[in-house]
Amino acid sequence: MESSVLPSASLTQANIEAPVSIAFVIPHKGREQMLVETIESIAGLDTNGFAVEIHIVTKNSVLSNDVYSAAKSYPLQVHLAPDDVTISAQRNLGVAATNAEYIAFLDADIALASNWLVAMYSELQMADRILVSAEQRAVTDSPKLELIRTALANAETNTEVQFLPGRNLFVAKKNVELVQGFPEHLETCEDYFFTQALAQHGKLFYTGQSTYIHLGEDKALGPMFKKEIWRGQSNIASIAGRTIPMREWPSFIMPFAITLGLFVSVMVGILNVPILGMGIAVIASIPFGLYCIRLYRLVPKDVSFWDIVCFYGVYFPARMIGTLKGLFSRLRTESHS
């Protein structure tokens, strides 16, 4: 059930005077159906007191009439981006094309709850907040992997956080400009860089007052393995030029420690040193088990511990491979649908 939020006093005043201008900026590449659903969710928002415009920055040479029809009466502008630029560059292009006071960054596979705009605006007015985001909601009859992903995304809600994913972000345009937008040299992990830059000037808040559905959420382990390799390729590049908080270091170290530890234990066992192999396996299994236990406490009851073991059994090797691959190859932007 979607939460309801009362408009703040400043929003009520905006209703009397002039509407608050909001620009939705959506980078896009690939198929259109999820993009259409994203725009339909924007068109279904409660926009009383707001002047909404939509900016799609696409790498497709052309978009169908379905995209324009989904926006209904809201102004929609399509900006073409070269195929070789990053998602960050696409987002920055969208920001440069608008004079709106606030920017709503969305991925092209996000369906917003109807109260999302009112909730985000109200939450951002709280003292010292500079960036807000809504929590993820799984659809009915979601596969186990989607439930796991959603639980991970919502590990911390209604609280200040150190990082926010780029799927749905609400921020004043002046603050986007303050940190010079998204880092265009990164293909992935750009949201880490951008949101941490904003965190130097104010609080990041992950709220449960509204929700979104990630239409393109991982639903099977095979495709997830490929995506995690892609996502991990900017891990090293994302470190340059920013301070890495202590809690972020395990995400870089553990994929290597766990994957290589278990691999070495098998190799040592094959070389007829079983005791040493078992010792290495136990050491590598301890952090793996702790990750699984933590996640098991977050997921719904119909997700088994074995489901979580399978998830991390795919996730950690893929992240390690992606990080190594990123040292030697240049990424290309993945489809957003």
BALOBA-1460 file (C-alpha; in Angstrom, 3 decimals):
// residues 337
<rec num="1" residu="m" x="0.000" y="0.000" z="0.000"/>
<rec num="2" residu="e" x="1.377" y="3.382" z="-0.947"/>
<rec num="3" residu="s" x="2.025" y="5.882" z="1.815"/>
<rec num="4" residu="s" x="0.421" y="9.284" z="1.669"/>
<rec num="5" residu="v" x="2.227" y="12.518" z="2.413"/>
<rec num="6" residu="l" x="0.719" y="15.869" z="3.147"/>
<rec num="7" residu="p" x="2.179" y="18.722" z="1.086"/>
<rec num="8" residu="s" x="4.532" y="20.972" z="2.997"/>
<rec num="9" residu="a" x="3.689" y="24.563" z="3.784"/>
<rec num="10" residu="s" x="5.958" y="25.726" z="0.979"/>
<rec num="11" residu="l" x="4.087" y="23.505" z="-1.489"/>
<rec num="12" residu="t" x="0.745" y="24.957" z="-0.351"/>
<rec num="13" residu="q" x="2.145" y="28.408" z="-0.934"/>
<rec num="14" residu="a" x="3.319" y="27.288" z="-4.383"/>
<rec num="15" residu="n" x="-0.275" y="26.336" z="-5.198"/>
<rec num="16" residu="i" x="-1.365" y="29.896" z="-4.419"/>
<rec num="17" residu="e" x="1.413" y="31.629" z="-6.306"/>
<rec num="18" residu="a" x="3.337" y="29.821" z="-9.034"/>
<rec num="19" residu="p" x="3.858" y="26.108" z="-9.619"/>
<rec num="20" residu="v" x="7.189" y="24.569" z="-8.678"/>
<rec num="21" residu="s" x="9.058" y="23.588" z="-11.834"/>
<rec num="22" residu="i" x="10.263" y="19.967" z="-12.051"/>
<rec num="23" residu="a" x="12.241" y="18.352" z="-14.870"/>
<rec num="24" residu="f" x="12.368" y="14.571" z="-15.156"/>
<rec num="25" residu="v" x="15.655" y="13.531" z="-16.792"/>
<rec num="26" residu="i" x="15.760" y="9.994" z="-18.209"/>
<rec num="27" residu="p" x="18.793" y="8.480" z="-19.989"/>
<rec num="28" residu="h" x="17.758" y="5.771" z="-22.443"/>
<rec num="29" residu="k" x="19.078" y="3.183" z="-24.850"/>
<rec num="30" residu="g" x="17.457" y="0.082" z="-26.320"/>
<rec num="31" residu="r" x="13.888" y="-1.145" z="-26.337"/>
<rec num="32" residu="e" x="11.067" y="1.228" z="-25.517"/>
<rec num="33" residu="q" x="8.420" y="-0.655" z="-23.564"/>
<rec num="34" residu="m" x="9.875" y="0.020" z="-20.117"/>
<rec num="35" residu="l" x="10.543" y="3.625" z="-21.096"/>
<rec num="36" residu="v" x="6.868" y="3.966" z="-22.043"/>
<rec num="37" residu="e" x="5.846" y="2.532" z="-18.662"/>
<rec num="38" residu="t" x="8.218" y="4.933" z="-16.911"/>
<rec num="39" residu="i" x="6.673" y="7.920" z="-18.668"/>
<rec num="40" residu="e" x="3.160" y="6.632" z="-17.988"/>
<rec num="41" residu="s" x="3.979" y="6.550" z="-14.281"/>
<rec num="42" residu="i" x="5.137" y="10.184" z="-14.465"/>
<rec num="43" residu="a" x="1.908" y="11.129" z="-16.218"/>
<rec num="44" residu="g" x="-0.007" y="9.424" z="-13.406"/>
<rec num="45" residu="l" x="1.617" y="11.418" z="-10.610"/>
<rec num="46" residu="d" x="-0.187" y="13.872" z="-8.375"/>
<rec num="47" residu="t" x="1.220" y="17.089" z="-9.868"/>
<rec num="48" residu="n" x="-0.972" y="19.658" z="-8.121"/>
<rec num="49" residu="g" x="1.248" y="22.682" z="-7.502"/>
<rec num="50" residu="f" x="3.957" y="21.538" z="-9.929"/>
<rec num="51" residu="a" x="4.910" y="22.327" z="-13.504"/>
<rec num="52" residu="v" x="6.342" y="19.094" z="-14.912"/>
<rec num="53" residu="e" x="8.463" y="18.581" z="-18.011"/>
<rec num="54" residu="i" x="10.095" y="15.372" z="-19.242"/>
<rec num="55" residu="h" x="13.515" y="15.134" z="-20.909"/>
<rec num="56" residu="i" x="14.522" y="11.844" z="-22.533"/>
<rec num="57" residu="v" x="18.168" y="11.628" z="-23.544"/>
<rec num="58" residu="t" x="18.302" y="8.640" z="-25.870"/>
<rec num="59" residu="k" x="20.864" y="6.820" z="-27.959"/>
<rec num="60" residu="n" x="18.124" y="5.433" z="-30.189"/>
<rec num="61" residu="s" x="17.960" y="7.151" z="-33.551"/>
<rec num="62" residu="v" x="14.186" y="7.440" z="-33.288"/>
<rec num="63" residu="l" x="11.434" y="6.851" z="-30.718"/>
<rec num="64" residu="s" x="7.944" y="5.632" z="-31.523"/>
<rec num="65" residu="n" x="4.723" y="7.582" z="-31.045"/>
<rec num="66" residu="d" x="3.982" y="5.426" z="-27.994"/>
<rec num="67" residu="v" x="6.658" y="7.320" z="-26.080"/>
<rec num="68" residu="y" x="5.117" y="10.704" z="-26.855"/>
<rec num="69" residu="s" x="1.582" y="9.480" z="-26.223"/>
<rec num="70" residu="a" x="2.551" y="8.187" z="-22.765"/>
<rec num="71" residu="a" x="3.386" y="11.712" z="-21.603"/>
<rec num="72" residu="k" x="-0.226" y="12.844" z="-22.222"/>
<rec num="73" residu="s" x="-0.352" y="16.633" z="-21.799"/>
<rec num="74" residu="y" x="3.065" y="17.028" z="-20.135"/>
<rec num="75" residu="p" x="5.820" y="18.658" z="-22.202"/>
<rec num="76" residu="l" x="8.229" y="16.018" z="-23.469"/>
<rec num="77" residu="q" x="11.548" y="16.732" z="-25.141"/>
<rec num="78" residu="v" x="13.749" y="14.077" z="-26.736"/>
<rec num="79" residu="h" x="17.477" y="14.730" z="-26.972"/>
<rec num="80" residu="l" x="19.710" y="12.505" z="-29.085"/>
<rec num="81" residu="a" x="23.015" y="11.435" z="-27.560"/>
<rec num="82" residu="p" x="26.009" y="9.866" z="-29.335"/>
<rec num="83" residu="d" x="26.354" y="6.144" z="-28.736"/>
<rec num="84" residu="d" x="29.828" y="6.487" z="-27.231"/>
<rec num="85" residu="v" x="28.936" y="8.811" z="-24.332"/>
<rec num="86" residu="t" x="28.248" y="7.604" z="-20.799"/>
<rec num="87" residu="i" x="24.981" y="7.550" z="-18.863"/>
<rec num="88" residu="s" x="26.409" y="10.420" z="-16.826"/>
<rec num="89" residu="a" x="26.818" y="12.501" z="-19.981"/>
<rec num="90" residu="q" x="23.234" y="11.723" z="-20.948"/>
<rec num="91" residu="r" x="21.971" y="12.902" z="-17.568"/>
<rec num="92" residu="n" x="24.080" y="16.061" z="-17.703"/>
<rec num="93" residu="l" x="22.753" y="16.828" z="-21.170"/>
<rec num="94" residu="g" x="19.194" y="16.608" z="-19.853"/>
<rec num="95" residu="v" x="19.982" y="18.955" z="-16.967"/>
<rec num="96" residu="a" x="21.559" y="21.488" z="-19.325"/>
<rec num="97" residu="a" x="18.381" y="21.491" z="-21.440"/>
<rec num="98" residu="t" x="16.071" y="22.704" z="-18.665"/>
<rec num="99" residu="n" x="15.588" y="25.747" z="-16.474"/>
<rec num="100" residu="a" x="13.492" y="23.852" z="-13.939"/>
<rec num="101" residu="e" x="14.162" y="24.485" z="-10.275"/>
<rec num="102" residu="y" x="14.247" y="20.782" z="-9.382"/>
<rec num="103" residu="i" x="15.568" y="17.710" z="-11.191"/>
<rec num="104" residu="a" x="14.119" y="14.216" z="-10.892"/>
<rec num="105" residu="f" x="16.629" y="11.688" z="-12.216"/>
<rec num="106" residu="l" x="15.018" y="8.421" z="-13.300"/>
<rec num="107" residu="d" x="16.310" y="5.344" z="-15.041"/>
<rec num="108" residu="a" x="14.281" y="4.286" z="-18.066"/>
<rec num="109" residu="d" x="12.776" y="1.279" z="-16.272"/>
<rec num="110" residu="i" x="11.175" y="2.846" z="-13.181"/>
<rec num="111" residu="a" x="7.465" y="3.010" z="-12.316"/>
<rec num="112" residu="l" x="6.691" y="5.620" z="-9.676"/>
<rec num="113" residu="a" x="3.916" y="5.526" z="-7.073"/>
<rec num="114" residu="s" x="1.316" y="8.249" z="-7.642"/>
<rec num="115" residu="n" x="2.425" y="10.260" z="-4.585"/>
<rec num="116" residu="w" x="6.121" y="10.176" z="-5.500"/>
<rec num="117" residu="l" x="6.485" y="13.813" z="-6.542"/>
<rec num="118" residu="v" x="4.611" y="15.259" z="-3.568"/>
<rec num="119" residu="a" x="6.543" y="12.998" z="-1.197"/>
<rec num="120" residu="m" x="9.955" y="13.804" z="-2.689"/>
<rec num="121" residu="y" x="9.342" y="17.540" z="-2.665"/>
<rec num="122" residu="s" x="8.140" y="17.467" z="0.949"/>
<rec num="123" residu="e" x="11.026" y="15.289" z="2.118"/>
<rec num="124" residu="l" x="13.609" y="17.523" z="0.444"/>
<rec num="125" residu="q" x="12.370" y="20.563" z="2.366"/>
<rec num="126" residu="m" x="13.566" y="19.060" z="5.654"/>
<rec num="127" residu="a" x="16.548" y="20.782" z="7.236"/>
<rec num="128" residu="d" x="19.955" y="20.063" z="5.716"/>
<rec num="129" residu="r" x="18.683" y="17.566" z="3.127"/>
<rec num="130" residu="i" x="20.188" y="17.852" z="-0.314"/>
<rec num="131" residu="l" x="19.030" y="14.640" z="-2.047"/>
<rec num="132" residu="v" x="16.140" y="12.219" z="-1.514"/>
<rec num="133" residu="s" x="15.000" y="8.923" z="-2.984"/>
<rec num="134" residu="a" x="12.012" y="6.605" z="-2.510"/>
<rec num="135" residu="e" x="12.242" y="2.954" z="-1.496"/>
<rec num="136" residu="q" x="11.883" y="0.060" z="-3.910"/>
<rec num="137" residu="r" x="8.751" y="-2.097" z="-4.016"/>
<rec num="138" residu="a" x="8.512" y="-5.573" z="-5.537"/>
<rec num="139" residu="v" x="5.580" y="-6.464" z="-7.747"/>
<rec num="140" residu="t" x="3.112" y="-9.221" z="-6.866"/>
<rec num="141" residu="d" x="4.443" y="-12.723" z="-7.615"/>
<rec num="142" residu="s" x="8.000" y="-11.471" z="-8.012"/>
<rec num="143" residu="p" x="10.637" y="-14.185" z="-8.553"/>
<rec num="144" residu="k" x="12.919" y="-14.897" z="-5.596"/>
<rec num="145" residu="l" x="15.816" y="-12.968" z="-7.106"/>
<rec num="146" residu="e" x="13.733" y="-9.796" z="-7.405"/>
<rec num="147" residu="l" x="12.652" y="-10.166" z="-3.765"/>
<rec num="148" residu="i" x="16.298" y="-10.487" z="-2.760"/>
<rec num="149" residu="r" x="17.291" y="-7.442" z="-4.778"/>
<rec num="150" residu="t" x="14.433" y="-5.398" z="-3.317"/>
<rec num="151" residu="a" x="15.347" y="-6.418" z="0.232"/>
<rec num="152" residu="l" x="18.953" y="-5.352" z="-0.347"/>
<rec num="153" residu="a" x="17.819" y="-1.996" z="-1.732"/>
<rec num="154" residu="n" x="15.647" y="-1.430" z="1.345"/>
<rec num="155" residu="a" x="18.160" y="-2.532" z="3.968"/>
<rec num="156" residu="e" x="18.010" y="1.016" z="5.349"/>
<rec num="157" residu="t" x="14.851" y="3.101" z="4.981"/>
<rec num="158" residu="n" x="13.548" y="6.326" z="6.501"/>
<rec num="159" residu="t" x="17.077" y="7.269" z="7.392"/>
<rec num="160" residu="e" x="20.076" y="9.297" z="6.317"/>
<rec num="161" residu="v" x="22.399" y="7.250" z="4.098"/>
<rec num="162" residu="q" x="25.883" y="7.636" z="2.641"/>
<rec num="163" residu="f" x="24.917" y="6.665" z="-0.900"/>
<rec num="164" residu="l" x="21.804" y="6.553" z="-3.081"/>
<rec num="165" residu="p" x="21.383" y="4.568" z="-6.319"/>
<rec num="166" residu="g" x="20.632" y="6.622" z="-9.414"/>
<rec num="167" residu="r" x="17.297" y="4.970" z="-10.254"/>
<rec num="168" residu="n" x="15.149" y="7.705" z="-8.700"/>
<rec num="169" residu="l" x="16.708" y="10.849" z="-7.259"/>
<rec num="170" residu="f" x="15.180" y="14.229" z="-6.425"/>
<rec num="171" residu="v" x="17.435" y="17.263" z="-6.055"/>
<rec num="172" residu="a" x="17.511" y="21.012" z="-6.644"/>
<rec num="173" residu="k" x="19.131" y="21.882" z="-9.955"/>
<rec num="174" residu="k" x="21.442" y="24.387" z="-8.263"/>
<rec num="175" residu="n" x="22.921" y="21.527" z="-6.239"/>
<rec num="176" residu="v" x="23.459" y="19.384" z="-9.339"/>
<rec num="177" residu="e" x="25.435" y="22.307" z="-10.710"/>
<rec num="178" residu="l" x="27.223" y="22.753" z="-7.370"/>
<rec num="179" residu="v" x="28.903" y="19.344" z="-7.779"/>
<rec num="180" residu="q" x="29.252" y="19.746" z="-11.568"/>
<rec num="181" residu="g" x="26.755" y="17.008" z="-12.349"/>
<rec num="182" residu="f" x="27.497" y="13.341" z="-12.886"/>
<rec num="183" residu="p" x="31.081" y="12.155" z="-13.588"/>
<rec num="184" residu="e" x="31.190" y="11.593" z="-17.336"/>
<rec num="185" residu="h" x="34.375" y="9.504" z="-17.196"/>
<rec num="186" residu="l" x="32.560" y="6.645" z="-15.422"/>
<rec num="187" residu="e" x="30.403" y="4.096" z="-17.217"/>
<rec num="188" residu="t" x="29.038" y="2.556" z="-14.013"/>
<rec num="189" residu="c" x="29.234" y="3.458" z="-10.304"/>
<rec num="190" residu="e" x="28.558" y="7.048" z="-11.348"/>
<rec num="191" residu="d" x="25.792" y="7.300" z="-8.755"/>
<rec num="192" residu="y" x="28.302" y="6.522" z="-5.973"/>
<rec num="193" residu="f" x="30.460" y="9.404" z="-7.154"/>
<rec num="194" residu="f" x="27.587" y="11.865" z="-7.672"/>
<rec num="195" residu="t" x="25.711" y="11.178" z="-4.444"/>
<rec num="196" residu="q" x="28.849" y="11.193" z="-2.326"/>
<rec num="197" residu="a" x="29.783" y="14.558" z="-3.817"/>
<rec num="198" residu="l" x="26.367" y="15.892" z="-2.766"/>
<rec num="199" residu="a" x="26.784" y="14.359" z="0.695"/>
<rec num="200" residu="q" x="29.629" y="16.815" z="1.296"/>
<rec num="201" residu="h" x="27.028" y="19.607" z="1.231"/>
<rec num="202" residu="g" x="23.967" y="18.062" z="2.866"/>
<rec num="203" residu="k" x="22.130" y="14.913" z="3.905"/>
<rec num="204" residu="l" x="21.045" y="12.073" z="1.632"/>
<rec num="205" residu="f" x="17.707" y="10.585" z="2.701"/>
<rec num="206" residu="y" x="16.092" y="7.285" z="1.684"/>
<rec num="207" residu="t" x="12.394" y="7.577" z="2.452"/>
<rec num="208" residu="g" x="9.561" y="5.110" z="2.767"/>
<rec num="209" residu="q" x="6.979" y="7.824" z="2.216"/>
<rec num="210" residu="s" x="6.724" y="6.757" z="-1.417"/>
<rec num="211" residu="t" x="7.864" y="3.852" z="-3.575"/>
<rec num="212" residu="y" x="8.959" y="2.813" z="-7.041"/>
<rec num="213" residu="i" x="9.036" y="-0.455" z="-8.953"/>
<rec num="214" residu="h" x="12.234" y="-1.370" z="-10.789"/>
<rec num="215" residu="l" x="10.740" y="-2.784" z="-13.987"/>
<rec num="216" residu="g" x="14.117" y="-4.015" z="-15.178"/>
<rec num="217" residu="e" x="15.115" y="-5.687" z="-11.918"/>
<rec num="218" residu="d" x="17.147" y="-8.893" z="-12.194"/>
<rec num="219" residu="k" x="14.830" y="-11.891" z="-12.312"/>
<rec num="220" residu="a" x="17.208" y="-14.764" z="-13.142"/>
<rec num="221" residu="l" x="20.771" y="-15.596" z="-12.092"/>
<rec num="222" residu="g" x="22.186" y="-15.963" z="-15.627"/>
<rec num="223" residu="p" x="21.336" y="-12.441" z="-16.807"/>
<rec num="224" residu="m" x="22.301" y="-11.111" z="-13.376"/>
<rec num="225" residu="f" x="25.774" y="-12.650" z="-13.733"/>
<rec num="226" residu="k" x="26.321" y="-10.759" z="-16.995"/>
<rec num="227" residu="k" x="24.960" y="-7.510" z="-15.567"/>
<rec num="228" residu="e" x="27.129" y="-7.695" z="-12.449"/>
<rec num="229" residu="i" x="30.223" y="-8.133" z="-14.592"/>
<rec num="230" residu="w" x="29.175" y="-4.988" z="-16.471"/>
<rec num="231" residu="r" x="28.340" y="-3.105" z="-13.275"/>
<rec num="232" residu="g" x="31.654" y="-4.001" z="-11.678"/>
<rec num="233" residu="q" x="33.846" y="-2.673" z="-14.464"/>
<rec num="234" residu="s" x="33.979" y="0.879" z="-13.095"/>
<rec num="235" residu="n" x="34.776" y="-0.181" z="-9.519"/>
<rec num="236" residu="i" x="38.416" y="0.877" z="-9.672"/>
<rec num="237" residu="a" x="37.774" y="4.024" z="-11.708"/>
<rec num="238" residu="s" x="35.086" y="5.111" z="-9.220"/>
<rec num="239" residu="i" x="37.652" y="5.286" z="-6.420"/>
<rec num="240" residu="a" x="39.707" y="8.029" z="-8.070"/>
<rec num="241" residu="g" x="38.953" y="11.543" z="-6.897"/>
<rec num="242" residu="r" x="36.785" y="10.701" z="-3.886"/>
<rec num="243" residu="t" x="37.111" y="9.591" z="-0.287"/>
<rec num="244" residu="i" x="35.976" y="6.010" z="0.197"/>
<rec num="245" residu="p" x="33.997" y="5.510" z="3.436"/>
<rec num="246" residu="m" x="35.030" y="2.512" z="5.535"/>
<rec num="247" residu="r" x="31.709" y="0.742" z="5.026"/>
<rec num="248" residu="e" x="32.246" y="0.750" z="1.234"/>
<rec num="249" residu="w" x="35.574" y="-1.081" z="1.280"/>
<rec num="250" residu="p" x="34.062" y="-4.569" z="1.758"/>
<rec num="251" residu="s" x="32.233" y="-4.217" z="-1.567"/>
<rec num="252" residu="f" x="35.647" y="-3.988" z="-3.268"/>
<rec num="253" residu="i" x="37.509" y="-6.556" z="-1.166"/>
<rec num="254" residu="m" x="35.028" y="-9.337" z="-0.438"/>
<rec num="255" residu="p" x="34.322" y="-10.468" z="-4.033"/>
<rec num="256" residu="f" x="38.058" y="-11.201" z="-4.377"/>
<rec num="257" residu="a" x="38.588" y="-12.615" z="-0.880"/>
<rec num="258" residu="i" x="35.634" y="-14.985" z="-1.021"/>
<rec num="259" residu="t" x="35.892" y="-16.082" z="-4.660"/>
<rec num="260" residu="l" x="39.660" y="-16.537" z="-4.711"/>
<rec num="261" residu="g" x="39.637" y="-18.120" z="-1.253"/>
<rec num="262" residu="l" x="37.181" y="-20.826" z="-2.278"/>
<rec num="263" residu="f" x="38.964" y="-21.353" z="-5.612"/>
<rec num="264" residu="v" x="42.364" y="-21.726" z="-3.947"/>
<rec num="265" residu="s" x="40.918" y="-24.149" z="-1.391"/>
<rec num="266" residu="v" x="39.713" y="-26.399" z="-4.223"/>
<rec num="267" residu="m" x="43.069" y="-26.215" z="-6.001"/>
<rec num="268" residu="v" x="44.947" y="-27.035" z="-2.807"/>
<rec num="269" residu="g" x="42.624" y="-29.984" z="-2.221"/>
<rec num="270" residu="i" x="43.295" y="-31.261" z="-5.749"/>
<rec num="271" residu="l" x="47.027" y="-31.064" z="-4.974"/>
<rec num="272" residu="n" x="46.481" y="-33.503" z="-2.092"/>
<rec num="273" residu="v" x="46.796" y="-31.019" z="0.749"/>
<rec num="274" residu="p" x="43.246" y="-31.459" z="2.066"/>
<rec num="275" residu="i" x="43.770" y="-30.017" z="5.545"/>
<rec num="276" residu="l" x="45.181" y="-26.773" z="4.183"/>
<rec num="277" residu="g" x="42.414" y="-26.664" z="1.577"/>
<rec num="278" residu="m" x="39.757" y="-27.114" z="4.235"/>
<rec num="279" residu="g" x="41.324" y="-24.384" z="6.356"/>
<rec num="280" residu="i" x="41.311" y="-21.900" z="3.467"/>
<rec num="281" residu="a" x="37.715" y="-22.867" z="2.626"/>
<rec num="282" residu="v" x="36.602" y="-22.249" z="6.210"/>
<rec num="283" residu="i" x="38.277" y="-18.828" z="6.292"/>
<rec num="284" residu="a" x="36.689" y="-17.816" z="2.967"/>
<rec num="285" residu="s" x="33.301" y="-19.195" z="4.008"/>
<rec num="286" residu="i" x="33.027" y="-17.114" z="7.187"/>
<rec num="287" residu="p" x="32.395" y="-13.719" z="5.474"/>
<rec num="288" residu="f" x="30.285" y="-15.475" z="2.830"/>
<rec num="289" residu="g" x="28.115" y="-16.967" z="5.562"/>
<rec num="290" residu="l" x="27.825" y="-13.649" z="7.397"/>
<rec num="291" residu="y" x="26.627" y="-11.943" z="4.213"/>
<rec num="292" residu="c" x="24.039" y="-14.699" z="3.724"/>
<rec num="293" residu="i" x="22.797" y="-14.506" z="7.321"/>
<rec num="294" residu="r" x="22.434" y="-10.736" z="7.175"/>
<rec num="295" residu="l" x="20.456" y="-10.895" z="3.949"/>
<rec num="296" residu="y" x="18.298" y="-13.780" z="5.201"/>
<rec num="297" residu="r" x="17.090" y="-11.510" z="7.999"/>
<rec num="298" residu="l" x="15.948" y="-8.919" z="5.454"/>
<rec num="299" residu="v" x="14.125" y="-11.012" z="2.857"/>
<rec num="300" residu="p" x="10.464" y="-12.203" z="2.942"/>
<rec num="301" residu="k" x="9.761" y="-15.605" z="4.484"/>
<rec num="302" residu="d" x="9.235" y="-17.321" z="1.125"/>
<rec num="303" residu="v" x="12.897" y="-16.706" z="0.190"/>
<rec num="304" residu="s" x="15.009" y="-19.615" z="1.413"/>
<rec num="305" residu="f" x="18.546" y="-19.530" z="2.750"/>
<rec num="306" residu="w" x="19.579" y="-21.606" z="-0.282"/>
<rec num="307" residu="d" x="18.188" y="-18.876" z="-2.581"/>
<rec num="308" residu="i" x="20.516" y="-16.428" z="-0.863"/>
<rec num="309" residu="v" x="23.501" y="-18.777" z="-1.111"/>
<rec num="310" residu="c" x="22.852" y="-19.078" z="-4.860"/>
<rec num="311" residu="f" x="22.551" y="-15.291" z="-5.177"/>
<rec num="312" residu="y" x="25.893" y="-14.551" z="-3.522"/>
<rec num="313" residu="g" x="27.471" y="-17.553" z="-5.258"/>
<rec num="314" residu="v" x="26.830" y="-15.742" z="-8.534"/>
<rec num="315" residu="y" x="27.202" y="-12.149" z="-7.327"/>
<rec num="316" residu="f" x="30.720" y="-12.321" z="-5.841"/>
<rec num="317" residu="p" x="32.453" y="-14.037" z="-8.808"/>
<rec num="318" residu="a" x="30.707" y="-11.715" z="-11.267"/>
<rec num="319" residu="r" x="31.822" y="-8.638" z="-9.336"/>
<rec num="320" residu="m" x="35.397" y="-9.896" z="-9.213"/>
<rec num="321" residu="i" x="35.436" y="-10.635" z="-12.944"/>
<rec num="322" residu="g" x="33.908" y="-7.236" z="-13.719"/>
<rec num="323" residu="t" x="36.472" y="-5.394" z="-11.604"/>
<rec num="324" residu="l" x="39.345" y="-7.218" z="-13.303"/>
<rec num="325" residu="k" x="37.834" y="-6.673" z="-16.729"/>
<rec num="326" residu="g" x="37.481" y="-2.957" z="-16.034"/>
<rec num="327" residu="l" x="41.235" y="-2.682" z="-15.644"/>
<rec num="328" residu="f" x="41.823" y="-3.710" z="-19.260"/>
<rec num="329" residu="s" x="38.786" y="-2.778" z="-21.315"/>
<rec num="330" residu="r" x="36.509" y="0.153" z="-22.022"/>
<rec num="331" residu="l" x="32.840" y="-0.198" z="-21.244"/>
<rec num="332" residu="r" x="29.913" y="0.477" z="-23.499"/>
<rec num="333" residu="t" x="26.611" y="1.700" z="-22.116"/>
<rec num="334" residu="e" x="24.153" y="-1.097" z="-21.503"/>
<rec num="335" residu="s" x="20.534" y="-0.997" z="-22.635"/>
<rec num="336" residu="h" x="18.228" y="0.734" z="-20.188"/>
<rec num="337" residu="s" x="15.298" y="-1.509" z="-20.918"/>
